[in-house]
Amino acid sequence: MIAIKQIGTNGGGWFGANSAHPLENPSYFTNAVETISILLIPVALVFALGFYINKKKLSYTIFGVMTFLFIIFCAVNMYYETKGNPAIDKLGIAQATGSMEGKEVRLGAAATAFWSVATTSTSNGSVNGMHDSLTPISGGVIILDMMINALYGGVGVGILNYFIFIVIAVFISGLMVGRTPEFMGHKVEAREVKIAALITLLSAFLIKGFTALATYMVVHHPDINWAVKPTAWLNNPSYHGFSEMLYEFTSSNANNGSGFEGLGDNNVFWNVTTGIVLLLGRYLPIIAPIAIIGLLANKKFIPESPGTLRTDSATFGVMTLAVIIIVTALSYLPALALGPIAEYFTLNP
C-alpha cells in the first residue's frame, strides 16, 4: 500500500493520520525513502519527455525551472518550521526543535516541512504531519505550490500544466523580439494562446469562486443544515479559517487530496462542491494541452533559423519562470493576502 501511495502519487493511507502514523512511516529512514518516492516518477517523466522528442536540453530547462522553485519553497518552509511558532514564543516556551504542533517527534520539523512541499509539488497528497498546524507562511507556500500545479506534478500532470506556461511564455517572448512565436517548429498563434489563457483563468475561477461561495455561506447562512451547519465547518476562526477553505478547493483543483484538516468537510456542501472542482480542474486542463498540440501539429513545420527563439535555453527558462510567477501572483495574491499572509502579520505585528 505504501509503495502504491507514494510512488504512484496516490496519497491515500490506511490511517487518518497517513504517514504521520508509525505503522505507515516508522522511522526517519522510512520517511526519507517515502519522500524520495513521491518525486521519482514525476521527475523521471520530465526527462522522459526530452528523450522521446529528442530534445534533452528542453527537459533540462524545464527541470531547472521546476527545481529552482521547489528548492525555494523547501527552504522557506524549513526555515519557518524550525524557527518555531511566534505565538508560543510569546508564552516564554523554548522551541529548540522548532514548531512541533501537529508533527511527529521521531521525524522533526525540518523533515515535515520538506515533505509538505514534496507532496504539494506533486499530486500526491500524503502527509507526515498536519498541514493545518504549519506556521502561516509555510501554509501559504504549500497552497501556492498547488496553485501553480506545475512543479513536477503527478504522473505527467506537471508536464501538462507546465506546457500551458510554455505556450504563454513563447507568445510573450515572440512579441518582445518582434517575431512570430514558434514552439518546436510550429507557429503559436491566437487560438493556442486563447486556450492557454482560458485554462490558467479556469483554475483561478474554480479556486477563488468556490472559496468565495463557502465564505458567503459561513457569514450569511450559518444555520443552513447540510448534515453539518456552516458554523461547525471551521475549527479555527478568522484568517486561518479562510485558509482552511482556500486550501480545500486548491487541493481539489490540483487533484492533491490533502487538507487543512481543521475544516469539517465531510458533509453535503463540501463533498459536492469539491467534487465539481476536482472534475473540472482535472479534465479541462488535460483536454486543453492536447487541443493545443493538435492545432500545432496541423500547421506547416518551420525549420529553425538564426532568428528562431530557442526554448531549450537558460534565457527562455527564466522567461517561463517569470510567466509562472506573474500569472500566479496576479491570479492568487488577493486570496493569499486574506488567508496566510494576513495571519502571518497578525502573529508578527
RAQUI-V852871 format. One record per residue. N is the residue number from 1. RES is the residue in three letters. SS is DSSP state (h for helix, s for strand, l for the rest). OMEGA is omega in degrees with one decimal (999 if undefined). Layout:
n=N res=RES ss=SS omega=OMEGA
n=N res=RES ss=SS omega=OMEGA
//
This chain:
n=1 res=MET ss=l omega=-177.9
n=2 res=ILE ss=h omega=178.3
n=3 res=ALA ss=h omega=177.9
n=4 res=ILE ss=h omega=-176.6
n=5 res=LYS ss=h omega=-173.8
n=6 res=GLN ss=h omega=-175.8
n=7 res=ILE ss=h omega=179.8
n=8 res=GLY ss=l omega=-177.2
n=9 res=THR ss=l omega=177.7
n=10 res=ASN ss=l omega=173.4
n=11 res=GLY ss=l omega=-177.6
n=12 res=GLY ss=l omega=-179.4
n=13 res=GLY ss=l omega=178.5
n=14 res=TRP ss=l omega=-172.2
n=15 res=PHE ss=l omega=179.2
n=16 res=GLY ss=l omega=179.2
n=17 res=ALA ss=l omega=177.6
n=18 res=ASN ss=h omega=-175.7
n=19 res=SER ss=h omega=166.8
n=20 res=ALA ss=h omega=-179.0
n=21 res=HIS ss=l omega=-176.9
n=22 res=PRO ss=l omega=178.5
n=23 res=LEU ss=l omega=174.8
n=24 res=GLU ss=l omega=-175.1
n=25 res=ASN ss=l omega=-167.5
n=26 res=PRO ss=l omega=-172.4
n=27 res=SER ss=l omega=178.4
n=28 res=TYR ss=h omega=179.4
n=29 res=PHE ss=h omega=179.0
n=30 res=THR ss=h omega=178.0
n=31 res=ASN ss=h omega=178.8
n=32 res=ALA ss=h omega=179.6
n=33 res=VAL ss=h omega=-178.4
n=34 res=GLU ss=h omega=178.0
n=35 res=THR ss=h omega=177.7
n=36 res=ILE ss=h omega=-178.4
n=37 res=SER ss=h omega=178.8
n=38 res=ILE ss=h omega=-170.0
n=39 res=LEU ss=h omega=-170.0
n=40 res=LEU ss=h omega=-175.5
n=41 res=ILE ss=h omega=177.7
n=42 res=PRO ss=h omega=178.8
n=43 res=VAL ss=h omega=-179.5
n=44 res=ALA ss=h omega=-177.9
n=45 res=LEU ss=h omega=175.4
n=46 res=VAL ss=h omega=179.9
n=47 res=PHE ss=h omega=176.8
n=48 res=ALA ss=h omega=177.6
n=49 res=LEU ss=h omega=179.2
n=50 res=GLY ss=h omega=-180.0
n=51 res=PHE ss=h omega=-173.4
n=52 res=TYR ss=h omega=176.7
n=53 res=ILE ss=l omega=177.5
n=54 res=ASN ss=l omega=176.5
n=55 res=LYS ss=l omega=-175.1
n=56 res=LYS ss=h omega=179.7
n=57 res=LYS ss=h omega=176.7
n=58 res=LEU ss=h omega=179.2
n=59 res=SER ss=h omega=176.8
n=60 res=TYR ss=h omega=178.8
n=61 res=THR ss=h omega=179.0
n=62 res=ILE ss=h omega=179.7
n=63 res=PHE ss=h omega=-179.3
n=64 res=GLY ss=h omega=179.9
n=65 res=VAL ss=h omega=179.1
n=66 res=MET ss=h omega=-175.9
n=67 res=THR ss=h omega=177.3
n=68 res=PHE ss=h omega=179.3
n=69 res=LEU ss=h omega=179.8
n=70 res=PHE ss=h omega=-178.8
n=71 res=ILE ss=h omega=177.9
n=72 res=ILE ss=h omega=-179.8
n=73 res=PHE ss=h omega=178.5
n=74 res=CYS ss=h omega=-178.2
n=75 res=ALA ss=h omega=-179.7
n=76 res=VAL ss=h omega=-177.7
n=77 res=ASN ss=h omega=-179.6
n=78 res=MET ss=h omega=179.0
n=79 res=TYR ss=h omega=-174.8
n=80 res=TYR ss=h omega=-179.7
n=81 res=GLU ss=h omega=177.8
n=82 res=THR ss=h omega=178.1
n=83 res=LYS ss=h omega=179.5
n=84 res=GLY ss=l omega=-177.9
n=85 res=ASN ss=l omega=-178.0
n=86 res=PRO ss=h omega=178.4
n=87 res=ALA ss=h omega=178.1
n=88 res=ILE ss=h omega=175.3
n=89 res=ASP ss=h omega=-177.8
n=90 res=LYS ss=l omega=177.8
n=91 res=LEU ss=l omega=-179.8
n=92 res=GLY ss=l omega=-179.3
n=93 res=ILE ss=l omega=-179.5
n=94 res=ALA ss=l omega=178.9
n=95 res=GLN ss=l omega=-176.3
n=96 res=ALA ss=l omega=-179.2
n=97 res=THR ss=l omega=178.7
n=98 res=GLY ss=l omega=178.6
n=99 res=SER ss=l omega=-170.8
n=100 res=MET ss=l omega=175.8
n=101 res=GLU ss=l omega=178.6
n=102 res=GLY ss=l omega=-179.5
n=103 res=LYS ss=l omega=178.8
n=104 res=GLU ss=l omega=-178.5
n=105 res=VAL ss=l omega=-177.3
n=106 res=ARG ss=l omega=-178.3
n=107 res=LEU ss=l omega=177.4
n=108 res=GLY ss=h omega=-174.0
n=109 res=ALA ss=h omega=-175.2
n=110 res=ALA ss=h omega=-179.1
n=111 res=ALA ss=h omega=177.8
n=112 res=THR ss=h omega=178.4
n=113 res=ALA ss=h omega=179.5
n=114 res=PHE ss=h omega=178.8
n=115 res=TRP ss=h omega=-176.9
n=116 res=SER ss=h omega=178.5
n=117 res=VAL ss=h omega=179.8
n=118 res=ALA ss=h omega=-175.1
n=119 res=THR ss=h omega=177.3
n=120 res=THR ss=h omega=172.7
n=121 res=SER ss=h omega=174.0
n=122 res=THR ss=l omega=174.7
n=123 res=SER ss=l omega=-177.0
n=124 res=ASN ss=l omega=175.9
n=125 res=GLY ss=l omega=175.5
n=126 res=SER ss=l omega=-178.8
n=127 res=VAL ss=l omega=171.8
n=128 res=ASN ss=l omega=175.6
n=129 res=GLY ss=l omega=-176.8
n=130 res=MET ss=l omega=-178.0
n=131 res=HIS ss=h omega=179.0
n=132 res=ASP ss=h omega=-178.0
n=133 res=SER ss=h omega=178.1
n=134 res=LEU ss=l omega=175.9
n=135 res=THR ss=l omega=-169.3
n=136 res=PRO ss=h omega=-177.7
n=137 res=ILE ss=h omega=177.7
n=138 res=SER ss=h omega=177.0
n=139 res=GLY ss=h omega=178.2
n=140 res=GLY ss=h omega=-179.6
n=141 res=VAL ss=h omega=-177.7
n=142 res=ILE ss=h omega=171.9
n=143 res=ILE ss=h omega=178.2
n=144 res=LEU ss=h omega=178.5
n=145 res=ASP ss=h omega=179.5
n=146 res=MET ss=h omega=176.0
n=147 res=MET ss=h omega=175.7
n=148 res=ILE ss=h omega=174.8
n=149 res=ASN ss=l omega=-179.9
n=150 res=ALA ss=l omega=176.1
n=151 res=LEU ss=l omega=-175.1
n=152 res=TYR ss=l omega=178.3
n=153 res=GLY ss=l omega=177.7
n=154 res=GLY ss=l omega=-178.9
n=155 res=VAL ss=l omega=178.9
n=156 res=GLY ss=l omega=-175.1
n=157 res=VAL ss=h omega=-179.8
n=158 res=GLY ss=h omega=179.0
n=159 res=ILE ss=h omega=-179.9
n=160 res=LEU ss=h omega=-178.6
n=161 res=ASN ss=h omega=178.5
n=162 res=TYR ss=h omega=179.0
n=163 res=PHE ss=h omega=177.6
n=164 res=ILE ss=h omega=178.2
n=165 res=PHE ss=h omega=177.4
n=166 res=ILE ss=h omega=-179.0
n=167 res=VAL ss=h omega=179.2
n=168 res=ILE ss=h omega=-179.9
n=169 res=ALA ss=h omega=178.2
n=170 res=VAL ss=h omega=-178.5
n=171 res=PHE ss=h omega=-179.2
n=172 res=ILE ss=h omega=-180.0
n=173 res=SER ss=h omega=178.8
n=174 res=GLY ss=h omega=178.3
n=175 res=LEU ss=h omega=-177.3
n=176 res=MET ss=h omega=-178.7
n=177 res=VAL ss=h omega=175.6
n=178 res=GLY ss=l omega=178.4
n=179 res=ARG ss=l omega=172.8
n=180 res=THR ss=l omega=-178.2
n=181 res=PRO ss=l omega=179.0
n=182 res=GLU ss=s omega=173.3
n=183 res=PHE ss=s omega=179.9
n=184 res=MET ss=l omega=174.0
n=185 res=GLY ss=l omega=179.7
n=186 res=HIS ss=s omega=-178.3
n=187 res=LYS ss=s omega=174.2
n=188 res=VAL ss=l omega=-174.4
n=189 res=GLU ss=l omega=-170.2
n=190 res=ALA ss=h omega=-175.3
n=191 res=ARG ss=h omega=-179.5
n=192 res=GLU ss=h omega=-178.1
n=193 res=VAL ss=h omega=177.8
n=194 res=LYS ss=h omega=178.6
n=195 res=ILE ss=h omega=179.9
n=196 res=ALA ss=h omega=-179.5
n=197 res=ALA ss=h omega=180.0
n=198 res=LEU ss=h omega=-179.4
n=199 res=ILE ss=h omega=177.7
n=200 res=THR ss=h omega=178.2
n=201 res=LEU ss=h omega=-179.3
n=202 res=LEU ss=h omega=-179.2
n=203 res=SER ss=h omega=179.1
n=204 res=ALA ss=h omega=179.7
n=205 res=PHE ss=h omega=-178.6
n=206 res=LEU ss=h omega=-176.1
n=207 res=ILE ss=h omega=-175.3
n=208 res=LYS ss=h omega=-179.2
n=209 res=GLY ss=h omega=-178.5
n=210 res=PHE ss=h omega=174.1
n=211 res=THR ss=h omega=176.9
n=212 res=ALA ss=h omega=178.1
n=213 res=LEU ss=h omega=179.6
n=214 res=ALA ss=h omega=178.8
n=215 res=THR ss=h omega=178.2
n=216 res=TYR ss=h omega=-179.5
n=217 res=MET ss=h omega=-179.9
n=218 res=VAL ss=h omega=-174.7
n=219 res=VAL ss=h omega=-170.4
n=220 res=HIS ss=h omega=-179.8
n=221 res=HIS ss=l omega=-174.2
n=222 res=PRO ss=l omega=-173.8
n=223 res=ASP ss=l omega=174.4
n=224 res=ILE ss=l omega=-172.6
n=225 res=ASN ss=s omega=170.9
n=226 res=TRP ss=l omega=-172.2
n=227 res=ALA ss=l omega=174.8
n=228 res=VAL ss=l omega=-180.0
n=229 res=LYS ss=s omega=177.1
n=230 res=PRO ss=h omega=178.2
n=231 res=THR ss=h omega=-178.7
n=232 res=ALA ss=h omega=-179.0
n=233 res=TRP ss=l omega=-169.7
n=234 res=LEU ss=s omega=173.9
n=235 res=ASN ss=l omega=176.8
n=236 res=ASN ss=l omega=-176.5
n=237 res=PRO ss=l omega=166.7
n=238 res=SER ss=h omega=-171.8
n=239 res=TYR ss=h omega=-178.2
n=240 res=HIS ss=h omega=175.4
n=241 res=GLY ss=h omega=175.8
n=242 res=PHE ss=h omega=178.9
n=243 res=SER ss=h omega=178.4
n=244 res=GLU ss=h omega=179.9
n=245 res=MET ss=h omega=177.4
n=246 res=LEU ss=h omega=179.9
n=247 res=TYR ss=h omega=-175.6
n=248 res=GLU ss=h omega=-178.8
n=249 res=PHE ss=h omega=176.1
n=250 res=THR ss=h omega=178.4
n=251 res=SER ss=h omega=178.6
n=252 res=SER ss=h omega=179.9
n=253 res=ASN ss=h omega=-179.1
n=254 res=ALA ss=l omega=-177.7
n=255 res=ASN ss=l omega=-175.2
n=256 res=ASN ss=l omega=175.8
n=257 res=GLY ss=l omega=176.4
n=258 res=SER ss=l omega=-178.1
n=259 res=GLY ss=l omega=165.7
n=260 res=PHE ss=l omega=-163.8
n=261 res=GLU ss=l omega=167.5
n=262 res=GLY ss=l omega=-177.5
n=263 res=LEU ss=s omega=175.6
n=264 res=GLY ss=l omega=-168.3
n=265 res=ASP ss=l omega=-179.7
n=266 res=ASN ss=l omega=178.2
n=267 res=ASN ss=l omega=-173.1
n=268 res=VAL ss=h omega=-176.5
n=269 res=PHE ss=h omega=-175.1
n=270 res=TRP ss=h omega=179.1
n=271 res=ASN ss=h omega=-179.7
n=272 res=VAL ss=h omega=-175.7
n=273 res=THR ss=h omega=178.7
n=274 res=THR ss=h omega=175.1
n=275 res=GLY ss=h omega=177.3
n=276 res=ILE ss=h omega=-179.7
n=277 res=VAL ss=h omega=-179.7
n=278 res=LEU ss=h omega=-179.1
n=279 res=LEU ss=h omega=-178.7
n=280 res=LEU ss=h omega=-177.9
n=281 res=GLY ss=h omega=-179.9
n=282 res=ARG ss=h omega=-171.3
n=283 res=TYR ss=h omega=-179.6
n=284 res=LEU ss=h omega=176.2
n=285 res=PRO ss=h omega=172.4
n=286 res=ILE ss=h omega=-178.0
n=287 res=ILE ss=h omega=-174.1
n=288 res=ALA ss=h omega=178.5
n=289 res=PRO ss=h omega=177.8
n=290 res=ILE ss=h omega=177.6
n=291 res=ALA ss=h omega=178.7
n=292 res=ILE ss=h omega=-180.0
n=293 res=ILE ss=h omega=177.5
n=294 res=GLY ss=h omega=178.2
n=295 res=LEU ss=h omega=179.9
n=296 res=LEU ss=h omega=-177.2
n=297 res=ALA ss=h omega=-179.3
n=298 res=ASN ss=l omega=-179.4
n=299 res=LYS ss=l omega=-179.5
n=300 res=LYS ss=l omega=178.2
n=301 res=PHE ss=l omega=179.9
n=302 res=ILE ss=l omega=179.7
n=303 res=PRO ss=l omega=178.8
n=304 res=GLU ss=l omega=177.4
n=305 res=SER ss=l omega=179.2
n=306 res=PRO ss=l omega=-179.5
n=307 res=GLY ss=l omega=-178.4
n=308 res=THR ss=l omega=176.5
n=309 res=LEU ss=l omega=-178.9
n=310 res=ARG ss=l omega=-179.2
n=311 res=THR ss=l omega=179.5
n=312 res=ASP ss=l omega=-179.2
n=313 res=SER ss=l omega=177.5
n=314 res=ALA ss=h omega=179.6
n=315 res=THR ss=h omega=179.2
n=316 res=PHE ss=h omega=175.7
n=317 res=GLY ss=h omega=177.6
n=318 res=VAL ss=h omega=179.0
n=319 res=MET ss=h omega=178.9
n=320 res=THR ss=h omega=176.9
n=321 res=LEU ss=h omega=178.9
n=322 res=ALA ss=h omega=179.0
n=323 res=VAL ss=h omega=178.7
n=324 res=ILE ss=h omega=-177.5
n=325 res=ILE ss=h omega=-176.3
n=326 res=ILE ss=h omega=-178.7
n=327 res=VAL ss=h omega=-178.7
n=328 res=THR ss=h omega=-179.4
n=329 res=ALA ss=h omega=-179.3
n=330 res=LEU ss=h omega=-176.6
n=331 res=SER ss=h omega=-166.0
n=332 res=TYR ss=h omega=-176.4
n=333 res=LEU ss=h omega=178.8
n=334 res=PRO ss=h omega=179.5
n=335 res=ALA ss=h omega=178.4
n=336 res=LEU ss=h omega=179.1
n=337 res=ALA ss=h omega=179.5
n=338 res=LEU ss=h omega=-177.0
n=339 res=GLY ss=h omega=-172.7
n=340 res=PRO ss=h omega=-178.5
n=341 res=ILE ss=h omega=176.9
n=342 res=ALA ss=h omega=178.5
n=343 res=GLU ss=h omega=179.6
n=344 res=TYR ss=h omega=-178.2
n=345 res=PHE ss=h omega=174.2
n=346 res=THR ss=h omega=179.3
n=347 res=LEU ss=h omega=-177.9
n=348 res=ASN ss=l omega=-175.4
n=349 res=PRO ss=l omega=999
//
